[in-house]
Amino acid sequence: MRVRHAEQALAGVYALEPIHRGGLDIVEYGISRLRHLIWNSYHQEARRELFDVRHLAHEAVYLNGETLRPAVSRLLARCEELRGYLDNNEAALVDYSRRYHSGQPVSTSRAEACVDEIANARMAKRQRMRWSPRGAHRVAVVRAAVLDGRLRAHQHPLAA
C-alpha cells in the first residue's frame, strides 16, 4: 500500500504540469519498479531506487521552481515512509515470487476475513457470551492454522 501512496503523490506532482519532466519521468519509472522489486524480495535494490527518486525529485524542484516543492515534499515523505517500512520489517518481508512459483498462497485475505468475521461476531458489546481478547486471539490462531493447512481436522479432531 505504501507504494500506492507514493504513486498517488507522484500523480499530484504531475497534476501541477511541470515544464521539465525528464527527471520526473525517471522518478515515475523508479516508483513503478518498486512494486516488482519488493514482490521479488530485492529490498536493497528498492532502497537504492528510493534514494535515486529522492535525488531526482529534488532536481525537479530546482528545474521547475518552488511551485512544485509542496507536492514533491509529499512524494518524498511517502518514499521515506516506504524506506522506513523496508528497514524496520526486513526480516518479516515475504518473497511473494518464490511463494507464487512454488504453489503456496500469496494472499492471507481468506484467513483475515474469517478472523474478522469471528471476532466481530463474538466481540460485539451486546453479545451475552463475549470473548476476551486473549480467547479471541487463540481462536484466530487456530482458525488461521486450519485455513492455511498447518492444522488439519484429521490430525487434531478436537482442535477445530
Rosetta silent file (secondary structure, phi, psi, omega in degrees, C-alpha in Angstrom):
SEQUENCE: MRVRHAEQALAGVYALEPIHRGGLDIVEYGISRLRHLIWNSYHQEARRELFDVRHLAHEAVYLNGETLRPAVSRLLARCEELRGYLDNNEAALVDYSRRYHSGQPVSTSRAEACVDEIANARMAKRQRMRWSPRGAHRVAVVRAAVLDGRLRAHQHPLAA
SCORE:     score description
SCORE:     0.000 S_00000001
   1 L     0.000  -32.330 -179.599    0.000    0.000    0.000 S_00000001
   2 H   -65.273  -30.703  175.757    2.892    2.354    0.667 S_00000001
   3 H   -65.854  -40.358  178.585    3.959    2.041   -2.970 S_00000001
   4 H   -61.933  -38.731  177.837    0.463    3.113   -3.971 S_00000001
   5 H   -62.806  -39.522  177.536    0.753    6.186   -1.741 S_00000001
   6 H   -66.264  -39.361  177.732    3.990    7.135   -3.498 S_00000001
   7 H   -62.440  -41.420  179.455    2.298    6.672   -6.889 S_00000001
   8 H   -67.493  -37.810  177.520   -0.546    8.940   -5.836 S_00000001
   9 H   -65.561  -37.635  176.823    1.882   11.585   -4.556 S_00000001
  10 H   -65.861  -37.826  175.928    3.702   11.491   -7.898 S_00000001
  11 H   -61.295  -34.608  175.831    0.375   11.975   -9.680 S_00000001
  12 H   -65.371  -34.969  176.506   -0.041   15.103   -7.537 S_00000001
  13 H   -68.151  -44.412  179.308    3.306   16.397   -8.801 S_00000001
  14 H   -65.842  -28.564  179.555    2.288   15.745  -12.413 S_00000001
  15 H   -63.689  -22.735  177.972   -1.042   17.500  -11.803 S_00000001
  16 L   -80.552   -0.851  177.491    0.910   20.748  -11.402 S_00000001
  17 L    51.599   65.677  178.515    2.061   20.328  -15.028 S_00000001
  18 L   -66.423  148.399 -178.928    5.811   20.823  -14.602 S_00000001
  19 L   -75.926  -47.601 -179.333    7.697   22.139  -17.619 S_00000001
  20 L   -95.111  106.612 -174.292   10.816   19.992  -17.186 S_00000001
  21 L  -106.383   -3.776 -174.769    9.609   16.404  -16.902 S_00000001
  22 H   -53.882  -52.277  179.658   12.758   14.431  -17.727 S_00000001
  23 H   -66.314  -35.583 -179.797   13.705   13.719  -14.123 S_00000001
  24 H   -69.531  -32.098  176.381   10.101   13.127  -13.141 S_00000001
  25 H   -65.642  -36.449  176.648    9.691   10.525  -15.881 S_00000001
  26 H   -69.153  -37.639  175.844   12.666    8.658  -14.396 S_00000001
  27 H   -61.506  -43.123  179.686   11.064    9.017  -10.943 S_00000001
  28 H   -61.717  -42.302  177.734    7.843    7.539  -12.346 S_00000001
  29 H   -63.623  -43.543 -179.994    9.749    4.595  -13.783 S_00000001
  30 H   -61.973  -42.627  179.809   11.569    4.073  -10.471 S_00000001
  31 H   -68.436  -35.847  177.822    8.360    4.127   -8.453 S_00000001
  32 H   -67.815  -27.775  177.655    6.700    1.714  -10.869 S_00000001
  33 H   -74.420  -25.159 -174.751    9.683   -0.641  -10.373 S_00000001
  34 H   -57.250  -42.813 -178.887    9.345   -0.598   -6.589 S_00000001
  35 H   -59.599  -44.212  178.425    6.371   -2.954   -6.569 S_00000001
  36 H   -63.764  -44.128 -177.846    8.303   -5.510   -8.651 S_00000001
  37 H   -63.465  -43.308 -178.987   11.421   -5.185   -6.508 S_00000001
  38 H   -70.332  -40.555  178.636    9.558   -5.659   -3.242 S_00000001
  39 H   -57.915  -40.226 -176.257    7.461   -8.537   -4.638 S_00000001
  40 L   -94.414   11.788  173.494   10.641  -10.368   -5.693 S_00000001
  41 L    67.413   33.854  173.635   12.477   -9.638   -2.427 S_00000001
  42 L   -98.804   68.014 -172.050   15.069   -7.219   -3.869 S_00000001
  43 H   -70.837  -36.661  177.932   14.907   -4.931   -0.861 S_00000001
  44 H   -63.728  -42.956  179.050   18.394   -3.441   -1.203 S_00000001
  45 H   -66.418  -34.669  176.284   17.706   -2.506   -4.800 S_00000001
  46 H   -64.190  -39.507  177.059   14.376   -0.997   -3.753 S_00000001
  47 H   -64.001  -40.979  177.600   16.235    1.175   -1.226 S_00000001
  48 H   -63.241  -39.787  178.769   18.652    2.320   -3.945 S_00000001
  49 H   -62.961  -41.485  177.538   15.708    3.148   -6.178 S_00000001
  50 H   -63.822  -36.857  176.006   14.170    5.229   -3.388 S_00000001
  51 H   -63.188  -43.849  178.564   17.488    7.071   -2.994 S_00000001
  52 H   -63.756  -40.342  178.103   17.504    7.853   -6.726 S_00000001
  53 H   -59.698  -42.846 -179.622   13.885    9.021   -6.555 S_00000001
  54 H   -60.957  -46.399 -179.231   14.803   11.404   -3.769 S_00000001
  55 H   -62.539  -47.932 -177.557   17.681   12.910   -5.722 S_00000001
  56 H   -69.001  -31.001  177.881   15.681   13.324   -8.934 S_00000001
  57 H   -67.432  -41.128  175.839   12.672   14.774   -7.104 S_00000001
  58 H   -62.279  -38.618  178.413   14.872   17.471   -5.585 S_00000001
  59 H   -64.093  -36.433  178.504   16.229   18.154   -9.056 S_00000001
  60 H   -62.955  -38.039  176.703   12.657   18.573  -10.379 S_00000001
  61 H   -65.667  -41.362  179.738   12.057   21.336   -7.822 S_00000001
  62 H   -62.235  -42.583 -176.563   15.295   23.008   -8.871 S_00000001
  63 H   -77.495  -32.753 -173.549   14.376   22.892  -12.582 S_00000001
  64 H  -103.302   -8.372  178.324   10.678   23.799  -12.265 S_00000001
  65 L    97.559  175.916 -173.452   10.702   26.259   -9.403 S_00000001
  66 H   -70.520  -12.964 -179.511    9.230   26.457   -5.947 S_00000001
  67 H   -64.509  -25.251  179.507    5.642   25.768   -7.052 S_00000001
  68 H   -84.093  -15.709 -171.342    6.447   22.052   -7.078 S_00000001
  69 H   -54.178  -47.452 -179.130    8.014   21.996   -3.611 S_00000001
  70 H   -62.021  -42.458 -179.364    4.849   21.098   -1.581 S_00000001
  71 H   -67.973  -40.573  178.138    3.861   18.266   -3.940 S_00000001
  72 H   -66.902  -36.136  177.136    7.431   16.958   -4.140 S_00000001
  73 H   -61.910  -39.836  176.546    7.671   17.130   -0.346 S_00000001
  74 H   -63.906  -42.376  177.735    4.593   14.886   -0.109 S_00000001
  75 H   -60.423  -46.302 -179.389    6.172   12.478   -2.587 S_00000001
  76 H   -64.688  -35.988  177.615    9.408   12.411   -0.609 S_00000001
  77 H   -64.448  -42.378  178.521    7.506   11.833    2.629 S_00000001
  78 H   -65.460  -38.492  177.905    5.720    8.815    1.115 S_00000001
  79 H   -66.904  -37.908  178.156    9.048    7.472   -0.180 S_00000001
  80 H   -66.527  -38.789  175.678   10.621    7.952    3.238 S_00000001
  81 H   -61.379  -42.506  179.058    7.724    6.043    4.849 S_00000001
  82 H   -64.877  -43.365  178.152    8.292    3.192    2.393 S_00000001
  83 H   -61.781  -42.868  177.388   12.037    3.170    3.076 S_00000001
  84 H   -62.164  -39.855  177.215   11.365    3.101    6.818 S_00000001
  85 H   -61.751  -44.996  179.213    8.937    0.236    6.346 S_00000001
  86 H   -62.948  -42.160  179.989   11.546   -1.728    4.404 S_00000001
  87 H   -64.639  -44.793 -174.336   14.199   -1.025    7.041 S_00000001
  88 H   -76.659  -23.617 -174.841   12.000   -1.926   10.004 S_00000001
  89 L  -117.661   23.577 -177.078   10.447   -5.058    8.502 S_00000001
  90 H   -51.474  -46.985 -175.848   13.367   -6.559    6.593 S_00000001
  91 H   -71.600  -26.015 -175.357   13.164   -9.910    8.386 S_00000001
  92 H   -95.068   -6.735 -178.287    9.384  -10.197    8.052 S_00000001
  93 L   -70.489  138.257 -174.467    9.065   -9.315    4.353 S_00000001
  94 L   -97.072  140.010  172.428    7.843  -12.207    2.224 S_00000001
  95 L   -85.735   90.057 -174.606    9.328  -13.252   -1.115 S_00000001
  96 H   -64.454  -33.825 -179.710    5.984  -13.400   -2.906 S_00000001
  97 H   -62.733  -46.372  179.263    7.511  -14.510   -6.189 S_00000001
  98 H   -62.620  -42.486  178.874    9.064  -17.611   -4.628 S_00000001
  99 H   -63.653  -43.635 -178.791    5.800  -18.436   -2.836 S_00000001
 100 H   -61.870  -46.611 -176.700    3.786  -17.938   -6.028 S_00000001
 101 H   -72.882  -20.990  176.912    6.060  -20.145   -8.143 S_00000001
 102 L   -92.776    4.570  175.697    6.128  -22.906   -5.519 S_00000001
 103 L    83.262    9.478  178.586    2.315  -23.006   -5.408 S_00000001
 104 L   -84.088  155.928  178.803    1.972  -21.533   -1.916 S_00000001
 105 L   -66.679  141.588  179.955   -0.718  -18.974   -1.127 S_00000001
 106 L   -98.430  -35.996 -176.146    0.329  -15.371   -1.628 S_00000001
 107 L  -101.635  145.381  176.001   -2.621  -13.631   -0.020 S_00000001
 108 L  -104.766   14.921 -173.414   -3.843  -14.019    3.538 S_00000001
 109 H   -61.685  -35.149  179.309   -7.193  -12.425    2.756 S_00000001
 110 H   -63.199  -47.663 -179.888   -9.171  -15.649    3.290 S_00000001
 111 H   -65.761  -42.154 -179.096   -7.793  -16.165    6.771 S_00000001
 112 H   -64.321  -39.016  179.685   -8.122  -12.491    7.640 S_00000001
 113 H   -64.987  -41.828  178.538  -11.760  -12.398    6.502 S_00000001
 114 H   -65.143  -43.269  179.721  -12.625  -15.428    8.640 S_00000001
 115 H   -63.257  -43.492  178.588  -10.851  -13.989   11.654 S_00000001
 116 H   -61.426  -42.730 -179.397  -12.617  -10.660   11.208 S_00000001
 117 H   -63.219  -46.127  179.963  -15.979  -12.376   10.903 S_00000001
 118 H   -65.148  -46.601 -177.692  -15.468  -14.482   14.019 S_00000001
 119 H   -64.518  -42.113  179.836  -14.038  -11.623   16.051 S_00000001
 120 H   -65.369  -37.454 -179.701  -16.780   -9.186   15.053 S_00000001
 121 H   -69.087  -39.352 -175.159  -19.490  -11.694   15.893 S_00000001
 122 H   -92.973  -18.890 -176.592  -18.072  -12.561   19.306 S_00000001
 123 H   -96.941    1.338  179.261  -16.561   -9.257   20.376 S_00000001
 124 L   -62.497  143.777 -174.471  -19.731   -7.201   19.911 S_00000001
 125 L   -68.022  -26.150 -176.073  -20.718   -5.432   23.109 S_00000001
 126 L   -88.507   -0.670  178.427  -24.285   -6.699   23.081 S_00000001
 127 L   -69.800  140.308  176.518  -23.289  -10.355   22.949 S_00000001
 128 L   -74.733  -41.281 -179.880  -24.152  -12.366   26.032 S_00000001
 129 L  -106.281   82.014 -176.943  -21.189  -14.696   25.639 S_00000001
 130 L   -88.506  140.928  178.073  -18.450  -12.271   24.761 S_00000001
 131 L   -83.000  152.545  170.292  -14.873  -13.443   24.241 S_00000001
 132 L   -80.447  158.028  176.910  -11.918  -11.956   25.992 S_00000001
 133 H   -56.799  -36.706  179.600   -9.213  -10.520   23.692 S_00000001
 134 H   -65.388  -44.156  178.456   -6.925  -13.398   24.727 S_00000001
 135 H   -65.483  -39.576  178.372   -9.572  -16.005   23.854 S_00000001
 136 H   -63.747  -38.595  178.949  -10.335  -14.306   20.532 S_00000001
 137 H   -64.626  -42.078 -179.779   -6.634  -14.361   19.650 S_00000001
 138 H   -63.126  -42.816  178.045   -6.404  -18.074   20.415 S_00000001
 139 H   -64.129  -40.294  179.670   -9.396  -18.848   18.207 S_00000001
 140 H   -62.980  -40.672  179.603   -7.916  -16.689   15.434 S_00000001
 141 H   -64.217  -44.863  179.494   -4.604  -18.570   15.594 S_00000001
 142 H   -65.035  -44.059 -179.205   -6.333  -21.957   15.386 S_00000001
 143 H   -61.816  -43.120  178.249   -8.631  -20.793   12.573 S_00000001
 144 H   -63.938  -39.136  178.866   -5.686  -19.442   10.575 S_00000001
 145 H   -64.999  -37.663  177.502   -3.798  -22.714   11.074 S_00000001
 146 H   -66.549  -43.825 -176.738   -6.790  -24.674    9.775 S_00000001
 147 H   -68.373  -38.441 -177.706   -7.168  -22.405    6.738 S_00000001
 148 L   -90.988    3.881  172.102   -3.517  -22.406    5.682 S_00000001
 149 L    92.319   -1.302  178.700   -3.119  -26.153    6.182 S_00000001
 150 L   -71.419  -23.633 -178.487   -0.850  -26.195    9.241 S_00000001
 151 L  -130.318  113.654 -179.193   -3.633  -27.844   11.249 S_00000001
 152 L   -99.349  147.049 -179.119   -5.771  -30.494    9.607 S_00000001
 153 L   -62.051  -37.063 -178.847   -9.077  -31.716   11.028 S_00000001
 154 L   -75.531  -16.987  177.645   -7.991  -35.361   10.796 S_00000001
 155 L   -80.507  -43.120 -177.002   -4.765  -34.639   12.716 S_00000001
 156 L  -134.392   83.038 -173.996   -6.402  -32.892   15.668 S_00000001
 157 L   -64.474  -24.706 -179.091  -10.147  -33.515   15.682 S_00000001
 158 L   -88.318  -14.717 -175.818  -10.693  -31.600   18.934 S_00000001
 159 L   -74.236  -34.671 -177.277   -8.707  -28.502   17.941 S_00000001
 160 L   -85.243    0.000    0.000  -11.114  -27.212   15.304 S_00000001
